[in-house]
Amino acid sequence: MLPAVVTHEREAATMTEPQPAPLLTPDDLKNFATIAPAKAQEMIDDAIGEAAFHAPCILKPDFPAHLRGFVKSKLRGAVLRWNEAGTGAVTTQQTMSYGQTVDTRQPRKGMFFQAEIDQLKQLCRTGDEGGAFVIDLFPPAGPRLSARELFERGLDATW
């Protein structure tokens, strides 16, 4: 048998490093809902794709194991909400002069709630994206010179 030929550094890294388990599988949903495995996998792929859009670091092999459970819970919640939304229906009942319309549709506005998106984004922050800052609005200490005096000293008139 011939030895495997590695043509790229990334291939060498993937051959030696163990790959992390998937973030979410259809088996992770079985205790919560009955979803066909193929449909569940498609929904999971969509949820992971959208989560990776907001937090690309979750797909990296070196993503911390203690945070994978957190991401799994957010993905599972999003998939289960999507599954429960279903197709919905509008039912109209009418008797004589009385009519009733019941709307059970649940519009799907997004895979994740805004708070979940913020939490996912926070996972990938390195800490140098900004924060508290100060703008000094006071002039520098010392005597205030007139424009003529500044000109004569050869200094810039702006602070």
N, CA, C and O of each residue as an XYZ file, in Angstrom:
636
protein
N       0.837     -1.161      0.000
C       0.000      0.000      0.000
C       0.894      1.240      0.000
O       1.887      1.287      0.726
N       0.547      2.241     -0.809
C       1.334      3.456     -0.914
C       1.028      4.410      0.228
O      -0.111      4.472      0.691
N       2.033      5.159      0.692
C       1.771      6.137      1.747
C       0.980      7.321      1.191
O       1.072      7.647      0.008
N       0.221      7.941      2.049
C      -0.586      9.095      1.644
C       0.337     10.276      1.373
O       1.269     10.543      2.132
N       0.063     10.970      0.285
C       0.857     12.133     -0.093
C       0.080     13.377      0.310
O      -1.071     13.561     -0.085
N       0.719     14.222      1.096
C       0.087     15.457      1.548
C       0.547     16.572      0.626
O       1.745     16.828      0.500
N      -0.413     17.240     -0.025
C      -0.074     18.274     -0.990
C      -0.244     19.682     -0.444
O       0.179     20.643     -1.087
N      -0.842     19.822      0.707
C      -1.107     21.141      1.251
C      -0.955     21.098      2.761
O      -1.229     20.076      3.389
N      -0.515     22.213      3.347
C      -0.320     22.241      4.800
C      -1.619     22.008      5.556
O      -1.631     21.375      6.612
N      -2.719     22.527      5.003
C      -4.010     22.364      5.680
C      -4.405     20.885      5.710
O      -4.974     20.410      6.692
N      -4.100     20.162      4.627
C      -4.395     18.729      4.620
C      -3.599     18.016      5.698
O      -4.108     17.106      6.352
N      -2.344     18.430      5.887
C      -1.509     17.800      6.909
C      -2.086     18.052      8.294
O      -2.086     17.165      9.149
N      -2.576     19.262      8.506
C      -3.146     19.584      9.816
C      -4.418     18.796     10.072
O      -4.641     18.332     11.190
N      -5.259     18.636      9.053
C      -6.511     17.923      9.259
C      -6.287     16.418      9.400
O      -7.105     15.726     10.006
N      -5.197     15.911      8.851
C      -4.931     14.486      8.972
C      -4.453     14.136     10.371
O      -4.678     13.019     10.836
N      -3.793     15.076     11.053
C      -3.224     14.753     12.355
C      -4.106     15.200     13.513
O      -4.106     14.570     14.571
N      -4.869     16.297     13.321
C      -5.695     16.808     14.407
C      -7.070     16.153     14.399
O      -7.684     16.013     13.341
N      -7.549     15.756     15.551
C      -8.901     15.198     15.588
C      -9.934     16.297     15.328
O      -9.822     17.406     15.850
N     -10.919     15.977     14.530
C     -11.974     16.936     14.217
C     -12.986     16.963     15.359
O     -13.338     15.917     15.905
N     -13.459     18.177     15.723
C     -14.453     18.252     16.797
C     -15.784     17.678     16.332
O     -16.074     17.646     15.136
N     -16.574     17.234     17.269
C     -17.897     16.697     16.949
C     -18.763     17.827     16.390
O     -18.515     18.997     16.681
N     -19.776     17.484     15.590
C     -20.659     18.522     15.059
C     -21.324     19.296     16.197
O     -21.553     18.761     17.281
N     -21.627     20.559     15.928
C     -22.263     21.390     16.954
C     -23.635     20.862     17.337
O     -24.018     20.923     18.505
N     -24.378     20.343     16.366
C     -25.733     19.838     16.616
C     -26.036     18.745     15.601
O     -25.686     18.871     14.427
N     -26.681     17.678     16.045
C     -27.059     16.577     15.152
C     -28.561     16.320     15.295
O     -29.172     16.755     16.272
N     -29.156     15.619     14.332
C     -30.575     15.278     14.472
C     -30.886     14.485     15.739
O     -31.991     14.591     16.270
N     -29.931     13.693     16.232
C     -30.156     12.934     17.468
C     -30.336     13.856     18.678
O     -30.999     13.494     19.649
N     -29.738     15.053     18.610
C     -29.874     16.005     19.715
C     -31.282     16.577     19.819
O     -31.634     17.176     20.836
N     -32.086     16.400     18.781
C     -33.445     16.950     18.770
C     -34.509     15.918     19.132
O     -35.663     16.273     19.372
N     -34.127     14.650     19.171
C     -35.114     13.575     19.344
C     -35.915     13.665     20.638
O     -37.094     13.313     20.653
N     -35.310     14.119     21.706
C     -36.031     14.204     22.981
C     -37.007     15.375     23.035
O     -37.840     15.445     23.938
N     -36.913     16.282     22.088
C     -37.726     17.492     22.121
C     -38.819     17.526     21.064
O     -39.880     18.109     21.290
N     -38.576     16.913     19.923
C     -39.556     16.963     18.830
C     -39.347     15.773     17.902
O     -38.272     15.175     17.858
N     -40.394     15.451     17.170
C     -40.303     14.394     16.165
C     -40.144     15.060     14.812
O     -41.098     15.596     14.248
N     -38.923     15.018     14.302
C     -38.599     15.627     13.020
C     -37.898     14.564     12.190
O     -37.018     13.861     12.688
N     -38.288     14.447     10.924
C     -37.626     13.498     10.036
C     -36.134     13.827      9.988
O     -35.765     14.998      9.900
N     -35.270     12.806     10.046
C     -33.823     13.061     10.110
C     -33.297     13.938      8.968
O     -32.453     14.805      9.194
N     -33.788     13.718      7.753
C     -33.312     14.529      6.625
C     -33.720     15.994      6.801
O     -32.923     16.901      6.562
N     -34.971     16.215      7.221
C     -35.450     17.580      7.453
C     -34.686     18.212      8.611
O     -34.302     19.379      8.539
N     -34.466     17.450      9.670
C     -33.729     17.967     10.829
C     -32.321     18.375     10.427
O     -31.836     19.417     10.868
N     -31.655     17.577      9.601
C     -30.295     17.898      9.177
C     -30.269     19.179      8.348
O     -29.362     19.998      8.501
N     -31.255     19.355      7.475
C     -31.334     20.586      6.675
C     -31.559     21.795      7.572
O     -30.940     22.841      7.377
N     -32.437     21.653      8.549
C     -32.698     22.755      9.476
C     -31.452     23.078     10.294
O     -31.151     24.246     10.539
N     -30.731     22.048     10.715
C     -29.499     22.238     11.484
C     -28.457     22.953     10.629
O     -27.786     23.873     11.097
N     -28.325     22.524      9.372
C     -27.356     23.168      8.481
C     -27.679     24.646      8.303
O     -26.778     25.484      8.298
N     -28.962     24.967      8.158
C     -29.365     26.370      8.031
C     -29.045     27.151      9.303
O     -28.544     28.273      9.234
N     -29.329     26.569     10.446
C     -29.075     27.250     11.722
C     -27.579     27.470     11.927
O     -27.167     28.547     12.358
N     -26.767     26.470     11.626
C     -25.322     26.612     11.775
C     -24.803     27.660     10.798
O     -23.929     28.454     11.145
N     -25.341     27.667      9.569
C     -24.919     28.664      8.584
C     -25.210     30.075      9.051
O     -24.367     30.961      8.909
N     -26.392     30.299      9.607
C     -26.726     31.642     10.077
C     -25.930     32.001     11.326
O     -25.501     33.144     11.481
N     -25.731     31.047     12.205
C     -24.931     31.321     13.405
C     -23.483     31.640     13.021
O     -22.862     32.519     13.617
N     -22.953     30.934     12.035
C     -21.579     31.173     11.589
C     -21.447     32.530     10.906
O     -20.367     33.120     10.907
N     -22.531     33.028     10.325
C     -22.507     34.359      9.734
C     -22.266     35.406     10.820
O     -21.500     36.349     10.623
N     -22.913     35.235     11.942
C     -22.779     36.186     13.045
C     -21.534     35.923     13.893
O     -20.945     36.857     14.438
N     -21.134     34.664     14.005
C     -19.983     34.291     14.840
C     -19.161     33.231     14.109
O     -19.296     32.043     14.400
N     -18.313     33.643     13.166
C     -17.549     32.675     12.370
C     -16.622     31.784     13.194
O     -16.262     30.695     12.746
N     -16.232     32.223     14.382
C     -15.283     31.445     15.176
C     -15.857     30.112     15.657
O     -15.097     29.226     16.047
N     -17.177     29.952     15.637
C     -17.756     28.699     16.149
C     -17.430     27.508     15.260
O     -17.566     26.362     15.690
N     -17.000     27.761     14.021
C     -16.667     26.662     13.109
C     -15.190     26.289     13.148
O     -14.784     25.309     12.524
N     -14.394     27.049     13.864
C     -12.962     26.762     13.934
C     -12.721     25.519     14.784
O     -13.406     25.306     15.785
N     -11.747     24.697     14.388
C     -11.469     23.478     15.162
C     -10.997     23.765     16.585
O     -11.175     22.932     17.474
N     -10.394     24.938     16.811
C      -9.891     25.250     18.148
C     -10.906     26.018     18.992
O     -10.545     26.609     20.010
N     -12.172     26.012     18.577
C     -13.216     26.677     19.365
C     -13.326     25.949     20.705
O     -13.418     24.721     20.731
N     -13.318     26.689     21.820
C     -13.280     26.055     23.155
C     -14.442     25.090     23.391
O     -15.592     25.385     23.068
N     -14.119     23.951     23.951
C     -15.118     22.909     24.197
C     -16.182     23.376     25.193
O     -17.345     22.989     25.078
N     -15.798     24.196     26.163
C     -16.773     24.623     27.171
C     -17.803     25.593     26.587
O     -18.853     25.806     27.193
N     -17.523     26.181     25.428
C     -18.498     27.064     24.787
C     -19.347     26.344     23.743
O     -20.370     26.866     23.299
N     -18.918     25.146     23.357
C     -19.677     24.390     22.347
C     -21.074     24.036     22.861
O     -22.030     24.032     22.085
N     -21.204     23.743     24.137
C     -22.510     23.439     24.715
C     -23.439     24.640     24.663
O     -24.637     24.493     24.418
N     -22.891     25.832     24.893
C     -23.678     27.058     24.809
C     -24.198     27.261     23.386
O     -25.373     27.566     23.183
N     -23.314     27.088     22.407
C     -23.718     27.246     21.001
C     -24.748     26.182     20.637
O     -25.709     26.462     19.920
N     -24.549     24.968     21.129
C     -25.496     23.885     20.865
C     -26.878     24.240     21.385
O     -27.874     23.981     20.709
N     -26.958     24.826     22.567
C     -28.265     25.182     23.131
C     -28.947     26.263     22.301
O     -30.164     26.221     22.119
N     -28.187     27.228     21.796
C     -28.769     28.285     20.962
C     -29.249     27.718     19.633
O     -30.321     28.079     19.147
N     -28.454     26.832     19.050
C     -28.853     26.206     17.776
C     -30.092     25.337     17.969
O     -31.027     25.399     17.171
N     -30.100     24.527     19.026
C     -31.239     23.652     19.285
C     -32.515     24.470     19.488
O     -33.564     24.128     18.942
N     -32.429     25.544     20.267
C     -33.588     26.397     20.499
C     -34.122     27.006     19.216
O     -35.334     27.072     19.013
N     -33.219     27.454     18.345
C     -33.635     28.061     17.086
C     -34.318     27.032     16.180
O     -35.347     27.324     15.569
N     -33.747     25.838     16.096
C     -34.334     24.794     15.242
C     -35.694     24.369     15.786
O     -36.636     24.184     15.016
N     -35.806     24.213     17.090
C     -37.088     23.798     17.674
C     -38.157     24.879     17.499
O     -39.319     24.564     17.244
N     -37.773     26.148     17.633
C     -38.742     27.237     17.386
C     -39.219     27.210     15.941
O     -40.402     27.399     15.660
N     -38.288     26.974     15.037
C     -38.625     26.920     13.616
C     -39.560     25.752     13.345
O     -40.521     25.882     12.587
N     -39.281     24.618     13.962
C     -40.126     23.445     13.754
C     -41.522     23.658     14.328
O     -42.511     23.258     13.712
N     -41.614     24.282     15.496
C     -42.916     24.506     16.120
C     -43.747     25.537     15.370
O     -44.977     25.507     15.422
N     -43.080     26.446     14.674
C     -43.822     27.454     13.923
C     -44.667     26.777     12.849
O     -45.789     27.201     12.575
N     -44.130     25.739     12.250
C     -44.889     24.978     11.257
C     -45.448     25.856     10.161
O     -44.943     26.950      9.907
N     -46.494     25.374      9.512
C     -47.112     26.145      8.444
C     -48.228     26.999      8.976
O     -48.545     28.033      8.388
N     -48.840     26.595     10.086
C     -49.933     27.372     10.661
C     -51.162     27.330      9.762
O     -51.143     26.723      8.691
N     -52.213     27.974     10.206
C     -53.447     27.992      9.420
C     -54.324     29.134      9.890
O     -54.194     29.623     11.012
N     -55.212     29.544      9.017
C     -56.233     30.523      9.365
C     -57.569     29.805      9.254
O     -57.930     29.304      8.189
N     -58.285     29.761     10.341
C     -59.577     29.070     10.368
C     -60.682     30.097     10.571
O     -60.607     30.947     11.458
N     -61.704     30.003      9.738
C     -62.854     30.902      9.875
C     -64.086     30.073     10.163
O     -64.389     29.117      9.449
N     -64.792     30.445     11.209
C     -66.044     29.776     11.569
C     -67.138     30.831     11.578
O     -66.945     31.959     12.033
N     -68.294     30.429     11.062
C     -69.398     31.385     11.058
C     -70.705     30.656     11.351
O     -70.989     29.595     10.795
N     -71.488     31.255     12.237
C     -72.816     30.742     12.559
C     -73.762     31.928     12.607
O     -73.584     32.855     13.398
N     -74.750     31.885     11.765
C     -75.736     32.968     11.680
C     -75.012     34.317     11.551
O     -74.315     34.550     10.564
N     -75.171     35.180     12.517
C     -74.575     36.509     12.415
C     -73.231     36.592     13.146
O     -72.608     37.654     13.172
N     -72.792     35.509     13.725
C     -71.549     35.507     14.472
C     -70.463     34.830     13.646
O     -70.671     33.743     13.108
N     -69.289     35.486     13.546
C     -68.155     34.908     12.819
C     -66.889     35.011     13.649
O     -66.727     35.937     14.444
N     -66.004     34.062     13.460
C     -64.763     34.038     14.216
C     -63.642     33.584     13.288
O     -63.798     32.625     12.532
N     -62.529     34.271     13.352
C     -61.347     33.894     12.584
C     -60.209     33.650     13.566
O     -59.895     34.500     14.399
N     -59.602     32.485     13.454
C     -58.477     32.118     14.320
C     -57.248     31.964     13.447
O     -57.233     31.165     12.511
N     -56.208     32.740     13.764
C     -54.957     32.710     13.002
C     -53.886     32.052     13.864
O     -53.463     32.617     14.872
N     -53.445     30.851     13.467
C     -52.409     30.139     14.235
C     -51.046     30.215     13.558
O     -50.106     29.523     13.952
N     -50.950     31.054     12.546
C     -49.653     31.188     11.868
C     -48.684     31.931     12.773
O     -49.056     32.870     13.477
N     -47.459     31.497     12.737
C     -46.394     32.170     13.480
C     -45.354     32.601     12.467
O     -44.582     31.772     11.987
N     -45.318     33.868     12.137
C     -44.346     34.305     11.136
C     -42.919     34.119     11.642
O     -42.618     34.382     12.807
N     -42.068     33.671     10.766
C     -40.666     33.463     11.121
C     -39.888     34.681     10.646
O     -39.687     34.872      9.447
N     -39.462     35.485     11.576
C     -38.777     36.723     11.237
C     -37.269     36.537     11.172
O     -36.577     37.308     10.507
N     -36.774     35.560     11.828
C     -35.339     35.293     11.834
C     -35.070     34.014     12.595
O     -35.875     33.579     13.419
N     -33.941     33.427     12.311
C     -33.592     32.171     12.980
C     -33.330     32.402     14.465
O     -33.734     31.596     15.303
N     -32.651     33.508     14.791
C     -32.264     33.777     16.165
C     -32.887     35.078     16.647
O     -33.131     35.993     15.861
N     -33.142     35.148     17.948
C     -33.563     36.402     18.554
C     -32.356     37.341     18.597
O     -31.212     36.890     18.545
N     -32.613     38.635     18.692
C     -31.506     39.604     18.713
C     -30.570     39.349     19.888
O     -29.356     39.493     19.742
N     -31.094     38.982     21.030
C     -30.237     38.696     22.185
C     -29.318     37.507     21.900
O     -28.160     37.506     22.317
N     -29.827     36.496     21.192
C     -28.997     35.340     20.845
C     -27.906     35.728     19.852
O     -26.777     35.246     19.946
N     -28.240     36.594     18.907
C     -27.239     37.070     17.947
C     -26.131     37.813     18.678
O     -24.950     37.615     18.395
N     -26.513     38.663     19.614
C     -25.515     39.403     20.395
C     -24.628     38.451     21.191
O     -23.418     38.658     21.283
N     -25.224     37.412     21.763
C     -24.431     36.438     22.527
C     -23.479     35.675     21.617
O     -22.335     35.420     21.994
N     -23.939     35.307     20.420
C     -23.066     34.602     19.481
C     -21.913     35.501     19.042
O     -20.768     35.055     18.969
N     -22.213     36.758     18.752
C     -21.151     37.684     18.346
C     -20.128     37.853     19.455
O     -18.933     37.979     19.189
N     -20.589     37.855     20.687
C     -19.698     38.051     21.825
C     -18.697     36.902     21.959
O     -17.609     37.093     22.501
N     -19.051     35.722     21.475
C     -18.147     34.574     21.563
C     -16.876     34.797     20.758
O     -15.820     34.279     21.120
N     -16.962     35.558     19.675
C     -15.819     35.734     18.783
C     -15.033     37.007     19.057
O     -14.037     37.266     18.381
N     -15.447     37.793     20.012
C     -14.728     39.029     20.306
C     -13.408     38.713     20.977
O     -13.311     37.825     21.824
N     -12.396     39.461     20.575
C     -11.068     39.264     21.151
C     -10.770     40.269     22.245
O      -9.757     40.149     22.935
N     -11.622     41.245     22.415
C     -11.436     42.212     23.480
C     -10.837     43.524     23.020
O     -10.755     44.462     23.812
N     -10.411     43.627     21.760
C      -9.808     44.868     21.295
C     -10.677     45.588     20.259
O     -10.163     46.368     19.457
N     -11.971     45.333     20.270
C     -12.870     45.978     19.314
C     -13.402     47.311     19.815
O     -14.316     47.870     19.208
N     -12.872     47.816     20.870
C     -13.338     49.090     21.384
C     -13.732     48.964     22.830
O     -13.477     47.949     23.478
N     -14.342     49.982     23.316
C     -14.746     49.980     24.703
C     -14.854     51.404     25.192
O     -15.142     52.308     24.407
N     -14.634     51.615     26.437
C     -14.726     52.950     27.007
C     -13.579     53.808     26.492
O     -12.472     53.314     26.281
N     -13.841     55.061     26.297
C     -12.815     55.979     25.835
C     -13.106     57.357     26.413
O     -14.186     57.605     26.948
N     -12.130     58.245     26.300
C     -12.238     59.581     26.866
C     -11.865     60.594     25.793
O     -10.899     60.401     25.054
N     -12.625     61.657     25.714
C     -12.285     62.783     24.849
C     -12.122     63.993     25.758
O     -13.057     64.387     26.456
N     -10.943     64.573     25.746
C     -10.666     65.723     26.598
C     -11.233     66.973     25.946
O     -10.788     67.362     24.866
N     -12.201     67.601     26.581
C     -12.845     68.793     26.042
C     -12.306     70.083     26.654
O     -12.744     71.172     26.284
N     -11.379     69.973     27.565
C     -10.818     71.147     28.202
C      -9.541     71.563     27.484
O      -8.770     70.714     27.035
N      -9.315     72.892     27.373
C      -8.072     73.347     26.745
C      -6.879     72.997     27.616
O      -7.029     72.765     28.816
N      -5.706     72.957     27.023
C      -4.526     72.636     27.826
C      -4.292     73.704     28.890
O      -4.616     74.879     28.717
N      -3.725     73.249     29.976
C      -3.463     74.178     31.071
C      -2.364     75.157     30.672
O      -1.488     74.826     29.873
N      -2.417     76.356     31.228
C      -1.398     77.363     30.933
C      -2.053     78.632     30.433
O      -3.266     78.677     30.228
N      -1.244     79.665     30.236
C      -1.823     80.929     29.781
C      -2.319     80.830     28.348
O      -1.701     80.177     27.508
N      -3.429     81.478     28.084
C      -3.984     81.480     26.733
C      -3.359     82.637     25.963
O      -3.404     83.789     26.395
N      -2.788     82.312     24.840
C      -2.111     83.331     24.042
C      -3.031     83.818     22.934
O      -3.904     83.085     22.470
N      -2.832     85.039     22.525
C      -3.608     85.566     21.404
C      -3.078     84.967     20.113
O      -2.000     84.372     20.093
N      -3.823     85.122     19.057
C      -3.408     84.590     17.762
C      -2.087     85.215     17.320
O      -1.244     84.533     16.736
N      -1.901     86.492     17.592
C      -0.657     87.175     17.215
C       0.523     86.566     17.964
O       1.569     86.299     17.373
N       0.349     86.346     19.279
C       1.434     85.778     20.062
C       1.779     84.367     19.595
O       2.953     84.001     19.537
N       0.745     83.560     19.257
C       0.994     82.216     18.732
C       1.749     82.277     17.418
O       2.663     81.487     17.181
N       1.362     83.226     16.555
C       2.015     83.373     15.261
C       3.478     83.755     15.455
O       4.374     83.222     14.801
N       3.691     84.687     16.365
C       5.060     85.155     16.614
C       5.941     84.044     17.181
O       7.147     84.011     16.932
N       5.328     83.131     17.947
C       6.100     82.008     18.509
C       6.266     80.871     17.507
O       7.060     79.956     17.722
N       5.501     80.935     16.395
C       5.593     79.875     15.395
C       4.845     78.625     15.781
O       5.152     77.533     15.302
N       3.849     78.783     16.660
C       3.065     77.640     17.105
C       1.793     77.539     16.287
O       1.353     78.517     15.683
N       1.213     76.370     16.270
C      -0.084     76.153     15.619
C      -1.185     76.703     16.509
O      -1.158     76.524     17.727
N      -2.173     77.388     15.883
C      -3.250     78.009     16.661
C      -4.299     76.993     17.106
O      -5.169     77.340     17.905
N      -4.251     75.769     16.626
C      -5.232     74.765     17.030
C      -4.692     73.947     18.198
O      -3.478     73.802     18.346
N      -5.544     73.438     18.989
C      -5.146     72.642     20.135
C      -5.312     71.223     19.780
O      -5.036     70.346     20.599
